[in-house]
Amino acid sequence: MKLNPKLKDFWKIHKQIKVLYGGRLSSKTMDTAGVLAYLASTYKIRVACLRRFQNKISESVYSTLKRTIQEDGRLKDKFTITDKSIKSVTGSEFIFMGIQRNIDEIKGLDNITFTWIEEAENITKEQWDLIRPTILREENSTCLLVFNPRYATDYIYKEFVIKNHDNVLKRKINYEDNPFLSDSAKSLIIADEKVMEQEDFNHIYHGEPKSNDDDAIIKRKWINASVDFHLKHFREPLGKKYLGFDVADSGDDKNATVLRYAHIVKDIEEWQGKEDELQLSFTKVFTKAREENAIINYDSIGVGAGAGSKFKELNNASLAKMVQFNKFNAGGKILNPTDEYKINITNNEAFSNLKAQMWQIVADRFRNTYEMDQGIKNYKADEVISIDSSVNFLETLIAELSTPKKDYNANGQLKVESKKDLAKRGIKSPNIADAFIMSFYQGEGNSLYDAMMAE
């Protein structure tokens, strides 16, 4: 087993809470897996492997532990690995759970020797306060917080990196400290350093947190407040279903759909679809919309332009209920241009295009959700957003929605940071976020479906 020698003293010193943080490719996760696997093969321990969002075991550190054990000849015969558990001959056991949906189960755990929280930057103060008495209940129990810093304002970073506590041992480690870094990984880092803004490179590879998200259109704390918001307010959705569909427009790009039922986002999908597979992707989306009785809002720019024709063809070929669909042209005209967005400012004066308007509409709903969650003000169901935590790609969605920055044109109208500008910051096209925004589009009152039926 290869363990980073620079972390040798870190593992030897006992503290209630150990914090291992830093940039990408620094060996944090692999070292943690290696140390815990060794201890489990030698002593009887019980390890709770937690993360904020986990709906299936493949989203946990299970795969990392499994690979660590199977690749070490001294360990692989000492463990029994099933699809859902990892146990050793010593009686050790690894438990895998998501915090968001399993708080009560976690609070009921006992005899926990180690708690490993991966991607700990996502943990809120409320969640930490709830699980802390359980995971640190046993004599000599230890909690390992492993993460890449995100914002300096995140609770875990503020509490356990910025502040000093007697019961906390913290260690920052970056790729320069990783003696096992491959040549290909080194080449990737060198290439990224040449094209990335220094701030972004330092954030990704040197573990430097971003100062804040004031420039973001949608703040991360607003989105976090929306996760399972419907379990507290407006539990039952009342309204229509919309399926936002972002169409892949390049070889590396991916298709994405987001299903919204009234104020609740219920489902997210993402899949690879090459340009010659567009018709298959269109059919896939049409079929899902029919099954869900949802209205499709699709990206009509570029390769998505042909989606409307395919949807019409599929409607004509079927005797089943028609599927309604709307085209979404991000650069298109503003909805209700002469209506006031703010006092004495019309929509046409406030926004440069439809994309900017829709991002702001969604941002306003997220802000409303946060204010209601904080008890600041009450809103109606159609003024807030709830994201069901059981959806796939939840962490990706949160990251993509909170990344684009505000921008303004020469007339002072709001713009959304373009995909080209995001690429300059080393950020891939936000397919899921774009599909999410489209799912909140309600058209101009006349959909392509209506036009088709009028023919």
N, C-alpha and C positions, 0 to 999 in steps of 0.2 A: 504494500500500500504506500503510495506516494503522498506524504504530507509536507506542507510548506514549512521548511525549517524556521522561517521568520515568525511563525505563529506558535512555535514550541512552548515558549513561556506563557503565552496567552492561554493555552489549554491546561497548563499545569496549575495556574493560580485559581483558587476557588473564590468565586463571588456569586452572589444571588443572581445577578443579571450580568450577562456578557453581551457586549455590542460589537458586532463585526460588520463594518460598513466600508464603502469605497466604490471605485469605478468598476466598469465592465472588465471581464477576463482576468479577474484578480485571484481566483481560486477559492473565494469565500464559501460558496455552496459545496464544492467538492471536498474541501477540508472538513467542513462540519459533518458531512456524510461519513467521511472516513473515520473521524474520531468517534462518532456515535456508534458506528458499526463495530469498531474495535472494542469499545466498552461493552456493547451488547453481547459480544462473543466471549467476553472474559468474566463479566459480572451479570447479575440479574438486575436489570433496570427496566423502567417503563418510560417510553418516550412519546410525548404528544407532539406530532408534527402538524403545525397549524399554519393557516394563512387566512387572510380576510375572506376572499372569495374562493370557494371550492365546491363545485357541484358534482364532480366525479374524481376518482382517485388519480386519473391521468393528469389532473391539474395540480397535484401535490408534488412533494419531493420524493414520492414513491419510486419513480423511475431512476432518479439519481442514486438513491440508496441501493436499489436492485442492481444497477450497473456496477457500483462500487464493490458490492459483495461478490458478484459473479466474476469480476475481473481479478479478484485477489484469491490465489490458490489457498491461502491460509484461512480464508473466511467462508468460501462458498459451501463447504461441507458442514458448516456449523449453523446454517440457517435454513428454515423452511419458508419459501416464498410462494404465496398464492396470489390470485388476482386482486385480493383486497387486504392482505395482511403480510407482515414480515415478522417472524418469530425465530428465536435462537435456541440452541440446546441448553443454554443456561436458564431458560424461562423468560428471557427478555422479550419485549413486545413493542412494536412501533404502531401507533394509532394515527390515522390521518383524518383531519376534520377541517371544515371551513367555519370561521368564526361568525360570519354574518348570519347564517341560518341555524347555527348549532350552539348558540350561547348557553342555553339551559343544559344541554348535554355536556358541554365542556365544564360548566360549573359543577356537574355531578361526578366528574372524574376523580379518582383517588389513586394514591400510591404513584404519583407522577414524579419521576426522578429528574428528567430533563424535558423541557418544552422548547421546541425548535420552531420559531416563527419566521418563516421565509417571506421575503418581500414585506418586511415589517413596516416599511414607510407608509403602508396603506392603513395601518391600525389607528383608530380614533381614540381619543382620551376616554370616551364612554366605554368603548369595548375593552380597553386596557383595565379600567377600574373594575369591570365586571369579572374578567378572567384572572386578574392578579392574585386574589386570595386563594384560588384553586391551584394554580400552577406553581405557587411558591409556598404551599401549605406544608409539604413534607420537610423533615430535617435534611439539610444539605441539598435541597432541590435547587436546580439552576434553570434559568430561562435564557435562551440564546436568541438574540434579535439580529437577524442577518438581512442586510438590505443595501440597495443603491440609493443614496439620498436623492430626493426629488426637490422639494421646496424647503427653504430654511424655516418656513412657518409651520411645517408639518409637526404634529404633536410628538411623535417618536424622536424626531431629530432634535427638536427643542428640549425635550425632557431628558434624553439620555446621551446626547452628543454635546450640546451646548452647555447644559448644566452639569455640575459635578456632584456625584452621590458616593458615599462611602461604600455602598453595597454594589456599585457598578464598575465593571472593567470594560473599557472601550478601546478598540483598536481599528485604525484606518489602514486599509491595504489596497493597493492599486496594481495594475498590470506589471509595473516595474518590479514589484515584489514577488512576482510569480515565476519561479525558476523552471516551471514546466510548460511555459507558454510556447506554442508551436510556431514554426517559421511562418506558416500561413496567417496565423493570428497577428504576428508582429507586422507582416506586410499590410494587413488590413488596417492596423492602427496607423502606420506610417502614411498610407494613402488617405485615410480620413483626416489626419492632421493637416494635410495639404489643402483640403477643400473645405473643411469646416470652419465656422467662426470660432475664435479661440474660446469664447464663453461656452459654446455648445460642446466643444471638444473636452474642456475641463469638466463639464458636467457629466458627460458620458464616460470618460476614461479616467478622470482623476477624482471622481466622486464628490465634486463641488456642487452643493445645492444651488438651485436657482433662487434668486432673492425673493421673488413673488410672482404672482400671475396677474398683476394689475393691467398688463397690456393685453391679456387674453380676453376675447369676447365673452367667453363663458368661464367662470371661475370654478376651479376644481371643488372647492368646498360647497358650492351650490349643487354640483352634480352628486357629490357624496350624500347630501341631504335628501336627494331624490330616490336613493336606492331603498326599495321597499317602503316608500312613503305611503303607498296605498294600504299598507297593513295598519297604519295609524289613522289615516283620513281617507274618505271616499273609497272604501274598500271595493265596492262593486262598480265596474265601468259602465257608463251609460253613454252610448253614442256609436258612431261608426268605426269600422276597422280600416286602417290604411297600411299599405305595404310600400315602403320606400325602397326603390331599386336603383342602386348605383351600378352602372355598366362598366365593365373593365375595358379600358381603351389602349392598353399596351400589353406586351408579352409578360411583363412582370406584375402587371396590375391584377386585381381580383374583383370579381363581382361581389356585391353585398346586398342583403335585404334586411330591413328592420320592420317588424310588425307592431303597429300601435293599435290598441283597442281603447278608444276614447283617450283618457289621460295616462294610460298605463302601457309601457313598452313591454311586450310579452315575448318576443322572439327575435333572435339575430342569427343570420347565416352569412358565411363568406366562403367563396369557392373559386378555384382557378378555372378560367374559361378563356381559351384562346379565341382569336378573332374568327377562325373558321368553325368555332363551336357556339357562335352567337345565337343561332336558332334554337339550340338545345337549352341555352340559358334562358332565352325568352319563354320557351315552353315550360321550363321548370318554374319560373316565376308566375306565369299564368295559372298553372296547375295549383300552386300554393294559394294564390289569391282566390281561386274558385273554392278550394277546400275550406278556407277561412272566411269566405264571404267578405273579402276585403277589396277596397279600391286600390289600384296600382298607381303610384306616382313614380314615373321613371325619368331618368336622365336622358334628355332628348338631344344632347349635344354629341357630335362625333359618331362613334359606332352605335350609340343608343338610338340614333335617329330612326332606325328601322324597326324598333320595338313596337311602335303603334300599329304598323302594318301587319306584323305577326300576330299581335293580340286581336286585331280585327278579323284576320283570317281564322284564328282559332275560335273566335266567337261565332263566325258564320258556319263553321264546320260542326258545331255542336248544337244539340237540342236542349242542353242543360241551361241553367240560369246564366245570363250574360255577365261577363266580368267588366266592370267599369274601370277606365284607365285615364289618367291625366298625364300630359307631358310636362316636364319641369325643365325649363330653359334657364339655367343659372344666370346667364347674362341678359335675360329678357326683361320685359317691362315690369314696373312696380305694380303691386296690387293696390287698388283703391288709392290712386296717386294723389287725389285732392283731399283725402281725409287727413286729419291732424294726427301725427304720431306723438308729438308733444305740443304744449301750448304755443300757438303761432308758428309751428313747424309742420309742414305737410309731409306725407310719406315720400313724395317726389323730391322734396328738398332734403330729406334726411338720408335717403339711401341711393347708392349709385346703380344698383341693379336688384333683381329678384333674390339672388343669393344672399346679398348683404341684408336685405329685409327679413328673409326667413331665418337667418342665423340670429338676428337681433330679436325676432319674435320668440324663438326658442330660448335665447338667453334670458329674456324677460320672464318667461315661465319658470325657468330654473331659479332665478332670483326670488320670484314669488314663493316657490317651494321652500327655499332656504329660510325666508322670512317667516313663513307659517310654521316651519319646523322649529324655529327659535322662539316662537310665541310672539313675534313682533306684530303680525297682522294676519287676518284671515282672508282667504281667497276662495273662489268657486273652483270646482273640479276642472273646468275647461281653462283655468288660468294657471294650473300647476302641471308638474310632470312627475310620474313615478316610474322607476325602472325596476322590474322584477329581478331580484338577485339571482334567479335560477337561469337567466339567459346565458348563452355562450358568449365568449369574447367581451365580458363585462369590463375587465381591466383595460383592454384595448380601446373599447368605446370611451371610457373615462379619459384616457390619455389623449385620444384623437379629438374629442370635443373640447378639451381644455387647452389645446395647443395653438390653434390659429390665433393670430394677433389682430387687433383692430388696425385699420389703415384708413386713410382719407384721400380723396382725389382733390384736384385743384379747386373744386367748387365746395369743398368741405363736406362732401357726402361720404357716408360710411362705406368702406370696402372690407372684404375679408381677405386675409393673407392668401395669396395665390398658391397653387400647387408648385409652381416654379420657385417661388420664394421659400416655401417649406422645404423643397429639395435642397436649396442652398444651405439650409440649417441641418441637413442630414436627416430630414423627416420624410417618410414615405407618404404617398397619397392617402388621405384619410377616408378610405372607401366606406367604412362602417359609419363614421360620423356623417358623411354626406348622405348616406341612405337614411340615417336617423333624422336629419334635417328635412329631407324630402317626405318622410312619413308624417310630418306636421303640416304639409302643404295641403290646402283644401281647394285648390283650383280657382278659376276666375268665375265660377258659376256655370260655365259651359264646358263640359269635358268632351274628349274625343268620342266617348261612348254616346253622349247625347247627340253629337253631330252625326255619328254613324247611324243612329236610329232615325234621324230625320231625313236620311237620304231616300 
